[in-house]
Amino acid sequence: MATKARRTFAAAAGASSAETGRPPISLYGLDGTYATALYTAASKNSTLDNTARAMTSLSTTFSKDSRLTHVLSTPTLTAKDKASVVAELLKSMGGAGAGANDTVKNFLDALAANNRLGLLHGVCTKFADLMAAARGEVQMTVTSAQGKRLKVNNQVNADILGGLIVEIGDRTIDLSVSSRIAKMNKLLTDNL
């Protein structure tokens, strides 16, 4: 019986967030809630990649026109105006959302119906965060006094248990869980 339970738990643990439809990270705020809902809908419709391209295209549209957020936030837009705004946003995506048009159109219609089109830029940003987490990407910022080119060599080592080890030139920064455990064990055994 215990073997069966272990197999059940192991099978459940192996399912990825994209397969289950659940987002890989939790997001907060209204824009996070809408981004999570879009991720879940796109995952269930198997249009995640196409939806991501469409949202990236929308984000580019926002960066090109800074007044767009202000226009979308206007509370006096009529239902007809909202429908035309949604149609224009879908046109601006062009072929970027091919295959995801129904998902994105339904999403934009829901935003318009709830008077939340003003959140769209934030939703695009948070959706990009969700997709990066789903792909296993981590944001990294390097600050240096001199401009150097950074070449990242990513290695996976399960022995470090967590954290990371950074090697830059002849210097090593060990922030791994295994090294912290080893330091604690050394402190405990040295004092005895």
VOFI-283928 format. One record per residue: residue number from 1; residue in three letters; x, y, z of N, C-alpha, C in turn. Coordinates in nm, 2 decimals. Layout:
REM VOFI-283928
REC   k   r    n_u    n_v    n_w   ca_u   ca_v   ca_w    c_u    c_v    c_w
REC NUM ALA      X      Y      Z      X      Y      Z      X      Y      Z
...
END
This chain:
REM VOFI-283928
REC   k   r    n_u    n_v    n_w   ca_u   ca_v   ca_w    c_u    c_v    c_w
REC   1 MET   0.08  -0.12   0.00   0.00   0.00   0.00   0.09   0.13   0.00
REC   2 ALA   0.19   0.13   0.08   0.28   0.24   0.09   0.35   0.27  -0.05
REC   3 THR   0.38   0.16  -0.12   0.45   0.17  -0.25   0.35   0.24  -0.35
REC   4 LYS   0.23   0.21  -0.34   0.13   0.27  -0.43   0.12   0.42  -0.40
REC   5 ALA   0.12   0.45  -0.27   0.11   0.59  -0.23   0.23   0.67  -0.28
REC   6 ARG   0.35   0.61  -0.27   0.47   0.68  -0.31   0.46   0.70  -0.46
REC   7 ARG   0.42   0.61  -0.54   0.41   0.62  -0.68   0.31   0.73  -0.72
REC   8 THR   0.20   0.74  -0.65   0.10   0.84  -0.67   0.16   0.98  -0.65
REC   9 PHE   0.23   0.99  -0.53   0.28   1.12  -0.50   0.39   1.16  -0.60
REC  10 ALA   0.47   1.06  -0.64   0.58   1.09  -0.74   0.53   1.13  -0.87
REC  11 ALA   0.42   1.06  -0.91   0.36   1.10  -1.04   0.30   1.24  -1.04
REC  12 ALA   0.24   1.28  -0.93   0.18   1.41  -0.91   0.29   1.51  -0.91
REC  13 ALA   0.40   1.49  -0.84   0.51   1.58  -0.83   0.57   1.61  -0.97
REC  14 GLY   0.57   1.51  -1.06   0.64   1.52  -1.18   0.56   1.61  -1.29
REC  15 ALA   0.44   1.64  -1.26   0.36   1.71  -1.36   0.40   1.86  -1.35
REC  16 SER   0.43   1.92  -1.47   0.47   2.06  -1.48   0.35   2.15  -1.46
REC  17 SER   0.38   2.28  -1.43   0.27   2.37  -1.41   0.20   2.40  -1.55
REC  18 ALA   0.27   2.39  -1.66   0.20   2.41  -1.79   0.10   2.30  -1.82
REC  19 GLU   0.14   2.17  -1.77   0.05   2.06  -1.80  -0.08   2.07  -1.71
REC  20 THR  -0.06   2.12  -1.59  -0.18   2.13  -1.50  -0.26   2.25  -1.52
REC  21 GLY  -0.21   2.35  -1.59  -0.28   2.47  -1.61  -0.26   2.58  -1.51
REC  22 ARG  -0.18   2.54  -1.40  -0.16   2.63  -1.29  -0.03   2.71  -1.32
REC  23 PRO  -0.03   2.84  -1.29   0.09   2.92  -1.32   0.20   2.88  -1.22
REC  24 PRO   0.32   2.90  -1.27   0.44   2.85  -1.19   0.47   2.94  -1.07
REC  25 ILE   0.42   3.07  -1.07   0.45   3.16  -0.96   0.32   3.23  -0.92
REC  26 SER   0.31   3.28  -0.80   0.19   3.36  -0.76   0.22   3.50  -0.79
REC  27 LEU   0.12   3.57  -0.85   0.13   3.71  -0.87   0.02   3.79  -0.79
REC  28 TYR   0.05   3.91  -0.76  -0.05   3.98  -0.67  -0.09   4.11  -0.74
REC  29 GLY  -0.20   4.17  -0.70  -0.25   4.29  -0.76  -0.36   4.25  -0.86
REC  30 LEU  -0.43   4.35  -0.91  -0.53   4.32  -1.01  -0.47   4.27  -1.14
REC  31 ASP  -0.36   4.34  -1.18  -0.29   4.30  -1.30  -0.24   4.16  -1.29
REC  32 GLY  -0.19   4.12  -1.17  -0.14   3.99  -1.15  -0.25   3.88  -1.16
REC  33 THR  -0.37   3.92  -1.11  -0.49   3.83  -1.11  -0.53   3.81  -1.25
REC  34 TYR  -0.54   3.91  -1.33  -0.57   3.90  -1.47  -0.47   3.82  -1.55
REC  35 ALA  -0.34   3.85  -1.52  -0.23   3.78  -1.59  -0.24   3.63  -1.56
REC  36 THR  -0.27   3.59  -1.44  -0.28   3.45  -1.40  -0.40   3.39  -1.47
REC  37 ALA  -0.51   3.46  -1.48  -0.63   3.41  -1.54  -0.60   3.38  -1.69
REC  38 LEU  -0.53   3.47  -1.76  -0.49   3.46  -1.90  -0.40   3.34  -1.91
REC  39 TYR  -0.30   3.32  -1.82  -0.21   3.21  -1.83  -0.29   3.08  -1.82
REC  40 THR  -0.38   3.07  -1.73  -0.46   2.95  -1.70  -0.54   2.92  -1.83
REC  41 ALA  -0.61   3.02  -1.88  -0.69   3.00  -2.00  -0.61   2.95  -2.12
REC  42 ALA  -0.50   3.02  -2.14  -0.41   2.98  -2.25  -0.35   2.85  -2.24
REC  43 SER  -0.32   2.81  -2.11  -0.27   2.68  -2.09  -0.37   2.57  -2.12
REC  44 LYS  -0.49   2.59  -2.07  -0.60   2.50  -2.10  -0.64   2.48  -2.25
REC  45 ASN  -0.62   2.59  -2.32  -0.65   2.59  -2.46  -0.52   2.55  -2.55
REC  46 SER  -0.41   2.52  -2.48  -0.29   2.49  -2.55  -0.24   2.60  -2.64
REC  47 THR  -0.25   2.72  -2.60  -0.21   2.83  -2.68  -0.11   2.92  -2.61
REC  48 LEU  -0.04   2.87  -2.51   0.05   2.95  -2.43   0.16   3.03  -2.51
REC  49 ASP   0.23   2.96  -2.60   0.33   3.02  -2.68   0.28   3.13  -2.77
REC  50 ASN   0.17   3.11  -2.83   0.10   3.21  -2.92   0.05   3.32  -2.84
REC  51 THR  -0.01   3.29  -2.72  -0.06   3.40  -2.64   0.06   3.49  -2.58
REC  52 ALA   0.17   3.42  -2.55   0.29   3.50  -2.51   0.34   3.59  -2.62
REC  53 ARG   0.34   3.54  -2.74   0.38   3.63  -2.85   0.29   3.75  -2.87
REC  54 ALA   0.16   3.72  -2.85   0.06   3.83  -2.87   0.07   3.93  -2.76
REC  55 MET   0.10   3.88  -2.63   0.11   3.98  -2.52   0.24   4.06  -2.53
REC  56 THR   0.35   3.99  -2.59   0.47   4.07  -2.61   0.45   4.17  -2.72
REC  57 SER   0.37   4.14  -2.82   0.34   4.24  -2.92   0.26   4.36  -2.86
REC  58 LEU   0.17   4.33  -2.78   0.09   4.43  -2.71   0.18   4.52  -2.62
REC  59 SER   0.27   4.46  -2.55   0.37   4.53  -2.47   0.45   4.63  -2.55
REC  60 THR   0.49   4.58  -2.67   0.57   4.66  -2.76   0.48   4.78  -2.81
REC  61 THR   0.35   4.76  -2.83   0.26   4.87  -2.87   0.26   4.97  -2.76
REC  62 PHE   0.25   4.93  -2.64   0.25   5.02  -2.52   0.38   5.10  -2.52
REC  63 SER   0.49   5.04  -2.54   0.62   5.11  -2.53   0.63   5.21  -2.65
REC  64 LYS   0.57   5.19  -2.76   0.57   5.28  -2.87   0.48   5.40  -2.85
REC  65 ASP   0.37   5.38  -2.78   0.27   5.49  -2.76   0.25   5.51  -2.61
REC  66 SER   0.31   5.61  -2.55   0.30   5.63  -2.41   0.16   5.68  -2.37
REC  67 ARG   0.08   5.73  -2.46  -0.05   5.78  -2.43  -0.16   5.67  -2.42
REC  68 LEU  -0.12   5.55  -2.47  -0.22   5.44  -2.48  -0.27   5.40  -2.35
REC  69 THR  -0.19   5.40  -2.24  -0.24   5.36  -2.11  -0.34   5.46  -2.06
REC  70 HIS  -0.31   5.59  -2.09  -0.40   5.70  -2.04  -0.54   5.68  -2.11
REC  71 VAL  -0.53   5.66  -2.24  -0.66   5.64  -2.32  -0.74   5.52  -2.27
REC  72 LEU  -0.67   5.41  -2.24  -0.74   5.29  -2.20  -0.79   5.30  -2.06
REC  73 SER  -0.73   5.39  -1.98  -0.78   5.41  -1.84  -0.90   5.51  -1.83
REC  74 THR  -0.94   5.57  -1.94  -1.05   5.67  -1.94  -1.18   5.59  -1.90
REC  75 PRO  -1.24   5.64  -1.79  -1.36   5.57  -1.75  -1.49   5.60  -1.83
REC  76 THR  -1.47   5.70  -1.92  -1.59   5.75  -1.99  -1.60   5.67  -2.13
REC  77 LEU  -1.52   5.57  -2.15  -1.53   5.50  -2.28  -1.67   5.43  -2.28
REC  78 THR  -1.74   5.44  -2.39  -1.86   5.37  -2.41  -1.83   5.22  -2.45
REC  79 ALA  -1.93   5.14  -2.45  -1.91   5.00  -2.49  -1.87   4.99  -2.64
REC  80 LYS  -1.92   5.08  -2.72  -1.88   5.08  -2.86  -1.73   5.13  -2.87
REC  81 ASP  -1.69   5.23  -2.79  -1.55   5.27  -2.80  -1.46   5.16  -2.75
REC  82 LYS  -1.50   5.09  -2.65  -1.42   4.97  -2.60  -1.41   4.87  -2.70
REC  83 ALA  -1.52   4.84  -2.77  -1.51   4.73  -2.88  -1.41   4.78  -2.99
REC  84 SER  -1.42   4.90  -3.02  -1.32   4.95  -3.13  -1.18   4.95  -3.08
REC  85 VAL  -1.16   4.98  -2.95  -1.02   4.98  -2.89  -0.97   4.83  -2.90
REC  86 VAL  -1.05   4.74  -2.86  -1.02   4.60  -2.86  -0.98   4.55  -3.00
REC  87 ALA  -1.06   4.59  -3.10  -1.04   4.56  -3.24  -0.91   4.62  -3.28
REC  88 GLU  -0.88   4.74  -3.25  -0.75   4.80  -3.28  -0.63   4.73  -3.22
REC  89 LEU  -0.65   4.69  -3.09  -0.54   4.62  -3.02  -0.51   4.49  -3.09
REC  90 LEU  -0.62   4.42  -3.13  -0.60   4.29  -3.20  -0.53   4.31  -3.34
REC  91 LYS  -0.57   4.42  -3.40  -0.50   4.45  -3.53  -0.35   4.48  -3.51
REC  92 SER  -0.32   4.55  -3.40  -0.18   4.59  -3.37  -0.09   4.47  -3.35
REC  93 MET  -0.16   4.36  -3.30  -0.08   4.24  -3.28  -0.04   4.17  -3.41
REC  94 GLY  -0.11   4.20  -3.51  -0.08   4.14  -3.64  -0.09   3.99  -3.64
REC  95 GLY   0.02   3.92  -3.69   0.03   3.78  -3.69   0.09   3.72  -3.56
REC  96 ALA   0.13   3.81  -3.47   0.19   3.77  -3.35   0.11   3.67  -3.26
REC  97 GLY  -0.03   3.70  -3.27  -0.11   3.61  -3.19  -0.18   3.51  -3.26
REC  98 ALA  -0.13   3.47  -3.38  -0.19   3.36  -3.46  -0.21   3.24  -3.38
REC  99 GLY  -0.33   3.18  -3.37  -0.36   3.07  -3.29  -0.40   3.10  -3.15
REC 100 ALA  -0.38   3.22  -3.11  -0.42   3.26  -2.97  -0.52   3.37  -2.98
REC 101 ASN  -0.57   3.41  -3.10  -0.66   3.52  -3.12  -0.79   3.50  -3.03
REC 102 ASP  -0.84   3.39  -3.03  -0.97   3.37  -2.95  -0.94   3.39  -2.80
REC 103 THR  -0.83   3.33  -2.75  -0.80   3.35  -2.61  -0.77   3.49  -2.58
REC 104 VAL  -0.69   3.56  -2.66  -0.66   3.70  -2.63  -0.78   3.79  -2.65
REC 105 LYS  -0.86   3.76  -2.76  -0.98   3.84  -2.78  -1.08   3.83  -2.67
REC 106 ASN  -1.10   3.71  -2.62  -1.19   3.69  -2.51  -1.13   3.76  -2.38
REC 107 PHE  -1.00   3.75  -2.37  -0.94   3.82  -2.25  -0.96   3.97  -2.26
REC 108 LEU  -0.93   4.03  -2.38  -0.95   4.17  -2.40  -1.09   4.21  -2.38
REC 109 ASP  -1.19   4.13  -2.43  -1.33   4.16  -2.41  -1.36   4.16  -2.26
REC 110 ALA  -1.31   4.07  -2.18  -1.33   4.06  -2.04  -1.28   4.18  -1.97
REC 111 LEU  -1.16   4.23  -2.01  -1.10   4.35  -1.95  -1.19   4.47  -1.98
REC 112 ALA  -1.24   4.48  -2.11  -1.32   4.59  -2.15  -1.46   4.59  -2.07
REC 113 ALA  -1.52   4.47  -2.06  -1.64   4.45  -1.99  -1.63   4.49  -1.84
REC 114 ASN  -1.52   4.47  -1.78  -1.50   4.50  -1.64  -1.43   4.64  -1.62
REC 115 ASN  -1.42   4.71  -1.73  -1.36   4.85  -1.72  -1.22   4.84  -1.67
REC 116 ARG  -1.14   4.74  -1.71  -1.00   4.72  -1.67  -0.90   4.73  -1.78
REC 117 LEU  -0.94   4.79  -1.89  -0.84   4.80  -2.00  -0.72   4.88  -1.96
REC 118 GLY  -0.73   4.97  -1.86  -0.62   5.04  -1.81  -0.51   4.96  -1.75
REC 119 LEU  -0.54   4.84  -1.71  -0.45   4.75  -1.65  -0.37   4.67  -1.75
REC 120 LEU  -0.40   4.68  -1.88  -0.34   4.59  -1.98  -0.19   4.60  -1.99
REC 121 HIS  -0.13   4.71  -1.97   0.02   4.72  -1.98   0.08   4.64  -1.86
REC 122 GLY   0.02   4.65  -1.74   0.07   4.58  -1.63   0.05   4.43  -1.64
REC 123 VAL  -0.07   4.39  -1.70  -0.10   4.25  -1.73   0.01   4.19  -1.83
REC 124 CYS   0.04   4.27  -1.93   0.15   4.22  -2.03   0.28   4.20  -1.95
REC 125 THR   0.32   4.29  -1.87   0.44   4.27  -1.79   0.44   4.15  -1.70
REC 126 LYS   0.33   4.14  -1.63   0.32   4.02  -1.53   0.30   3.89  -1.61
REC 127 PHE   0.24   3.89  -1.73   0.23   3.77  -1.81   0.37   3.73  -1.85
REC 128 ALA   0.45   3.83  -1.89   0.59   3.80  -1.93   0.67   3.73  -1.81
REC 129 ASP   0.64   3.78  -1.69   0.70   3.72  -1.57   0.66   3.58  -1.56
REC 130 LEU   0.53   3.55  -1.58   0.48   3.41  -1.57   0.55   3.32  -1.67
REC 131 MET   0.56   3.37  -1.79   0.62   3.29  -1.90   0.76   3.26  -1.87
REC 132 ALA   0.83   3.36  -1.82   0.97   3.35  -1.79   0.99   3.24  -1.68
REC 133 ALA   0.90   3.24  -1.58   0.91   3.14  -1.47   0.87   3.01  -1.52
REC 134 ALA   0.78   3.00  -1.62   0.74   2.87  -1.67   0.86   2.81  -1.76
REC 135 ARG   0.94   2.90  -1.82   1.05   2.85  -1.90   1.17   2.82  -1.81
REC 136 GLY   1.17   2.86  -1.68   1.28   2.84  -1.59   1.38   2.95  -1.60
REC 137 GLU   1.34   3.06  -1.65   1.43   3.18  -1.67   1.43   3.26  -1.54
REC 138 VAL   1.55   3.31  -1.50   1.57   3.39  -1.38   1.63   3.52  -1.43
REC 139 GLN   1.57   3.63  -1.38   1.63   3.77  -1.41   1.76   3.79  -1.34
REC 140 MET   1.86   3.84  -1.41   1.99   3.86  -1.35   2.03   4.01  -1.39
REC 141 THR   2.08   4.08  -1.29   2.14   4.21  -1.31   2.28   4.21  -1.27
REC 142 VAL   2.37   4.26  -1.35   2.51   4.27  -1.32   2.55   4.41  -1.33
REC 143 THR   2.61   4.46  -1.22   2.65   4.60  -1.21   2.80   4.60  -1.20
REC 144 SER   2.87   4.67  -1.29   3.02   4.68  -1.28   3.07   4.82  -1.30
REC 145 ALA   3.19   4.85  -1.26   3.25   4.98  -1.28   3.29   5.00  -1.43
REC 146 GLN   3.33   4.89  -1.49   3.37   4.89  -1.63   3.28   4.80  -1.71
REC 147 GLY   3.25   4.85  -1.83   3.17   4.77  -1.92   3.24   4.65  -1.97
REC 148 LYS   3.20   4.53  -1.93   3.25   4.41  -1.98   3.14   4.32  -2.04
REC 149 ARG   3.17   4.24  -2.12   3.07   4.14  -2.18   3.06   4.03  -2.08
REC 150 LEU   2.94   3.99  -2.06   2.91   3.88  -1.97   2.88   3.75  -2.05
REC 151 LYS   2.95   3.65  -2.02   2.92   3.52  -2.08   2.88   3.42  -1.97
REC 152 VAL   2.75   3.38  -1.98   2.70   3.30  -1.87   2.70   3.15  -1.91
REC 153 ASN   2.76   3.07  -1.83   2.77   2.92  -1.85   2.68   2.86  -1.74
REC 154 ASN   2.56   2.82  -1.77   2.47   2.76  -1.67   2.50   2.61  -1.65
REC 155 GLN   2.52   2.57  -1.53   2.54   2.43  -1.49   2.44   2.39  -1.39
REC 156 VAL   2.40   2.27  -1.39   2.30   2.22  -1.29   2.38   2.11  -1.21
REC 157 ASN   2.37   2.13  -1.08   2.44   2.03  -0.99   2.34   2.01  -0.87
REC 158 ALA   2.28   1.90  -0.87   2.18   1.87  -0.76   2.25   1.85  -0.63
REC 159 ASP   2.38   1.83  -0.62   2.45   1.82  -0.49   2.45   1.95  -0.41
REC 160 ILE   2.43   2.06  -0.47   2.44   2.19  -0.39   2.30   2.21  -0.32
REC 161 LEU   2.20   2.13  -0.35   2.07   2.13  -0.28   1.99   2.25  -0.30
REC 162 GLY   2.05   2.37  -0.33   1.97   2.49  -0.35   2.07   2.61  -0.35
REC 163 GLY   2.02   2.73  -0.38   2.11   2.84  -0.39   2.19   2.84  -0.52
REC 164 LEU   2.31   2.90  -0.52   2.40   2.90  -0.63   2.54   2.92  -0.60
REC 165 ILE   2.63   2.89  -0.69   2.77   2.91  -0.68   2.81   2.99  -0.80
REC 166 VAL   2.87   3.11  -0.78   2.90   3.20  -0.89   3.06   3.21  -0.90
REC 167 GLU   3.11   3.18  -1.01   3.25   3.19  -1.04   3.28   3.29  -1.14
REC 168 ILE   3.35   3.40  -1.10   3.38   3.51  -1.19   3.54   3.52  -1.19
REC 169 GLY   3.59   3.49  -1.31   3.74   3.50  -1.32   3.80   3.40  -1.22
REC 170 ASP   3.88   3.45  -1.12   3.95   3.36  -1.03   3.88   3.37  -0.89
REC 171 ARG   3.76   3.43  -0.88   3.69   3.44  -0.76   3.56   3.35  -0.76
REC 172 THR   3.53   3.30  -0.64   3.42   3.21  -0.63   3.33   3.26  -0.51
REC 173 ILE   3.20   3.27  -0.54   3.10   3.31  -0.44   3.01   3.19  -0.42
REC 174 ASP   3.02   3.13  -0.30   2.94   3.01  -0.28   2.82   3.04  -0.19
REC 175 LEU   2.70   3.04  -0.25   2.58   3.07  -0.18   2.49   2.95  -0.18
REC 176 SER   2.55   2.83  -0.18   2.47   2.71  -0.19   2.43   2.66  -0.05
REC 177 VAL   2.32   2.59  -0.05   2.27   2.53   0.07   2.36   2.43   0.13
REC 178 SER   2.42   2.35   0.04   2.52   2.25   0.09   2.64   2.31   0.16
REC 179 SER   2.69   2.42   0.12   2.80   2.48   0.19   2.76   2.54   0.32
REC 180 ARG   2.64   2.59   0.33   2.59   2.64   0.46   2.57   2.53   0.56
REC 181 ILE   2.52   2.42   0.51   2.50   2.30   0.60   2.64   2.25   0.65
REC 182 ALA   2.73   2.25   0.56   2.87   2.20   0.59   2.93   2.30   0.70
REC 183 LYS   2.91   2.43   0.68   2.96   2.53   0.78   2.89   2.51   0.92
REC 184 MET   2.76   2.48   0.92   2.69   2.46   1.04   2.74   2.33   1.11
REC 185 ASN   2.76   2.23   1.03   2.81   2.10   1.09   2.95   2.12   1.15
REC 186 LYS   3.03   2.20   1.08   3.17   2.22   1.13   3.16   2.30   1.26
REC 187 LEU   3.07   2.40   1.27   3.06   2.48   1.39   3.01   2.39   1.51
REC 188 LEU   2.92   2.30   1.48   2.87   2.21   1.58   2.97   2.11   1.63
REC 189 THR   3.05   2.05   1.54   3.15   1.95   1.57   3.27   2.01   1.64
REC 190 ASP   3.31   2.13   1.60   3.43   2.20   1.65   3.41   2.24   1.80
REC 191 ASN   3.29   2.27   1.84   3.26   2.32   1.97   3.25   2.20   2.07
REC 192 LEU   3.24   2.08   2.02   3.23   1.96   2.11   3.36   1.92   2.15
END
